[in-house]
């Protein structure tokens, strides 16, 4: 019976090797159709993850009960200890595997390299199990079967990489597009969304609505200052700091960008020259907590997919931001929400109002009704902005307006906004829930 069990275990591990090696092909072939067919980002991630990793997980899970049965068979007088040892080994394997994948393999090998290594380990364990079963014929067939994951792994390693740079956090892509003036515009895509853009010829040009509003609103609020300071929560393509340098804006810039690869890409591909800018590769909340420096402007522009990370939207974080602002300082925050829902917008307004006496929402007028998402910028401070419209000239002339107070109140009154806290900040659910309620 143990020999038969070991044979079954060997073939299960070889099946896990084949499906793991093939996962990269499944991912690249299905990601586009799934994201297109399933508009809800959370559901699309769940569906895609299931399609790609269900079979590898299924086959990799088969050995646990088989090996437990074998351990009990050979240690019948110590069944409890044998089962306990197997469960302990499984728990340690899960913990160490998770840590190694996130902090070692992805960092050094990337996602494709990690899958190749895992497939190789599965194949080796499968062959070892077949040899241990004493089945030379099975081991020979297993050796032939190993050619399948080897071929798939070789093919995966030689496939064109969709990422210009694969970092610990993102698949970073740099996409060139012609500008209206005949020059070159570059887009920074993190995973599957554009997070920044820059024009080669004109550093002052803000190529996205959110960059235009963050740039214009910060300068509007500081226009009477001879010099001021700004702290950026997230760097992205660094288009706003680059534009301020080109304008000669009298600002001292600090950027907290958690992903050093994003900064490196901005310097190498988006024509950003740091100069005297202070760049910290760390979490922005931790940076603000450690340091007591106060800033005239703090700009929140950090995103994980379309949602701001939860720890950067809570009342506690806003209280920290207010403590790090000067007396007349202002906090600007980029917000993305579904134009037909606005639950996230309403909750962020409510949360900010619990901290600041003045909270404004700015947007680009004339929004295309076919667009399912809309970009806003929240302005929170001790008092209102002195104007209700800003204009930006350049390759993409834009105007932004302050949303009327009556419209804001109507949004809040027609919803049940949440005060986001460190204990409860369900922004992913609010973005993902597209029901009619």
Secondary structure, DSSP 4 states (H G I P E B T S, - for coil): -HHHHHHHHHHHHHHHHHHHHHHHHHHHHHHHHHHHH---HHHHHHHHHHHHHHHHHHHHHHHHHHHHHHHHHHTGGGHHHHHHHHHHHHHHHHHHHHHHIIIIIHHHHHHHHHHHHHHHHHHHHHHHHHHHTT-HHHHHHHHHHHHHHHHHHHHHHTSPPS-SEE-SS-EEEEEEEE-TTSSEEEEEEETTEEEEEEESS-TT---SHHHHHHHHHHHHHTTT-SSEEEEEE--TT-HHHHHHHHHT--EEEEEE-S-HHHHHHHHHHS----TT-EEE-S-HHHHHHH----EEEEEE---BTTB--GGGSSHHHHHHHHHTEEEEEEEEEEEEEETTT-HHHHHHHHHHHTT-SEEEEEEESS--TT-SEEEEEEEEESS--S-SEEEE-STT-EEEEEPPHHHHHHHHHTS------SS---HHHHHH--S--
